[in-house]
Amino acid sequence: MAGVESRAETRFISVPESCSLLGNGKRTMDLGNYRKTSSTTPGGGSICSQRSGANSKSVSLRITPHGNPPNNFLSASSAPRFSVSLTGGLASSGKAHLLSQQIWAEEINAKGGLLGRPVQLVYYDDQTNAATVPGIYAKLVDVDKVDLLMGAATNLIVAAMPLIIERKKLVMVLLALGSNAEFKYPRYFQSAPFGPDSRGVLSNNFFEVAKSLKPEPKTVALVGADAEFSNNVLVGARENAKKFGFKIVYDRAYPPATVDFTPIVRAIQATAPDVTLVASYPPDSVGIVRAATEIGLKTQLFGGAMVGMQYASLMQQLSDKLNRVVNYHLYVPSEKLNFPGIDQFLKTYQAQAKDAGIDPLGFYQPPFAYAAMQVLEQAIKATGSLDDDKLARYIHANAFNTIVGDVRFNELGEWATARMLLVQFQNVQGSGLDQYLSGHKQVVVYPPEYRDGELEAPFAK
């Protein structure tokens, strides 16, 4: 929708159906069981609130003009919009990355916005349910007529990819593992540092660490949820097990609704694996760690691809049960990861997160959610455009300076060079979070250039 806008009024777009503009400048809408109000803040942003018995939310990101924009400005309706997991199993990460995007928007608006216009965030809650995602993106594209799209964290975006591809839209996704491996869509970008081998990177790193053990391990157990992210990890792990010469002695996917993991861990124990790779989502990550520690799973190395072990709330729940778990991470405080701007971002995030009641640490997705916005910001400013094709070509061709370091994307929209971390929980005492801020409780054990401590093994002691 890259036309010229010459109207004087502020246009609000991407507001759901049954929406009306009131005389006081506010918009209201009724969607069944909740009511939402959106108003413009003095700084040009918007505040969206709602009352809902269903605990669902909806928002998007908008750029709105003040007064008559110059003829070379784009349509007032041009801006990214997205779904986000505010309820369900991924709510913790969804709320954290949303706060990061809000911090970016506040900073951008304080500097005059994008293309001379304030930025407003509006999002829709996908409820951590892939079934809701196609409808959300159909509405964003076909009803709200958006120009740019963002994707929520994890592989839920896969459900919307056919529609996004059909409409030829650019999409910037957060933490989606291998979601574009089959589509190979040139306007897809993903902000986490999985690198070119997105399906294999987590198991590759885990097995690299395993090979450092003495004696060298020979057998591996593979277990994960029967869901997109976990299945992608397990596909890569099977290939990497062959590469590293590991014999797979257990290979099972459990139903996502599983709540009792004791039988699964007992079955793994029966195969006596040297190392155990787990690919799980937050609720089951907690259950698996608890079962493994309570049973005393005898394995040299345990973890690898567990979503949720990065969340402050789950770290508090598991407390010292986390000791010696080795798992992937995107960022932890370390002198070797002290990129320009990240300390200030975390300071801002942590101050707001505490009052907002969301993940108070902000080490996992928040820096990369903020960095995704920086990439879009730099591309929009450089091209002076919100055209999907122009932006996609620019993003593919250039490097971007962000708070997580310099980022360059490959032809699949992944980081051109992987930078996934493996960290080990060490000397965790109690459930206090302050120890993670200053106590070096998450030790980087891979890759070698970022390693800041030594591996402790075996897992069970």
Secondary structure, DSSP 8 states (H G I E B T S, - for coil): ---B---SS----S--SSEEE-TTS-EEEEETTEEEEEEE-TTS-EEEEEEESS---EE--EE---S---TTSB-TT--EEEEE--SSTTHHHHHHHHHHHHHHHHHHHHTT-BTTB-EE--EEE-TT-GGGHHHHHHIIIIIS--SEEEEEESGGGGGGHHHHHHHT--EEEES-SSTTTTT--TTEEE-S---S-TTTHHHHHHHHHHTTSSS---EEEEEEESSHHHHHHHHHHHHHHHHHT-EEEEEEEE-TT----HHHHHHHHHH--SEEEEEE-HHHHHHHHHHHHHHT---SEEEEEETTTT-HHHHHHHGGGGTT-EEEES----GGG--TTHHHHHHHHHHHHHHHTS-SS--SSHHHHHHHHHHHHHHHHHHT---HHHHHHHHHH-EEEETTEEEEB-TTSSBSS---EEEEE-S--SS-SHHHHHS--EEEEESGGG--S-----S--
